[in-house]
Amino acid sequence: MTPSILAAFLYGLFTLIGGIIGYTKSRSQVSLISGCFFGVLLLSGALAALKGNPWGLTLAMIITTLLVIVFILRWLKTRKVMPAGMMVGLGLLSLAVMLLG
């Protein structure tokens, strides 16, 4: 497993778990649906890349970029580090590893 695939896999897990936590803490169905949807897409991309499909890592990078943009906008709006700031930081780190690894 390359560092790029590991980064996609871990960010997918964080996204999936974050959506579930968002739902349990504030009953946000949007958090649950979007966290599960994007988390599964990231995990699918990581799995595809692990199986040797080059589009898997591309999918993971596109989804990560989209999530970083969404969480930057949310962070600017709410000024809260949790969860928006944390997801921006983890997303940027994951994206850097995917691009360089």
Residue pairs with C-beta under 8 A, 6 or more apart in sequence:
1 9
1 50
2 49
2 101
3 97
3 101
4 49
4 57
4 97
4 98
4 101
5 46
5 49
5 50
5 56
5 57
6 46
6 97
7 93
7 94
7 95
7 97
7 98
7 101
8 42
8 43
8 45
8 46
8 49
8 56
8 57
8 60
8 61
8 64
8 94
8 98
9 42
9 43
9 46
9 47
10 94
11 42
11 60
11 64
11 90
11 91
11 94
12 38
12 39
12 40
12 41
12 42
12 43
12 45
12 46
12 60
13 39
13 43
14 39
14 87
14 90
15 35
15 38
15 39
15 42
15 67
15 87
16 35
16 36
16 39
16 40
16 42
16 43
17 35
17 39
18 31
18 35
18 39
18 83
18 87
19 31
19 32
19 33
19 34
19 35
19 36
19 38
19 39
20 32
20 35
20 36
21 31
21 83
22 28
22 31
22 32
22 35
22 83
23 29
23 31
23 32
23 35
38 63
38 66
38 67
41 59
41 60
41 63
42 60
42 63
42 64
44 56
44 59
45 56
45 57
45 58
45 59
45 60
45 63
46 56
46 57
46 60
47 56
48 55
48 56
48 59
49 56
49 57
49 60
50 56
57 98
60 98
61 95
61 98
61 99
64 91
64 94
64 95
64 98
65 95
67 87
67 91
68 87
68 88
68 91
68 92
68 95
71 83
71 84
71 85
71 87
71 88
71 91
72 84
72 88
74 84
75 81
75 84
75 85
75 88
78 84
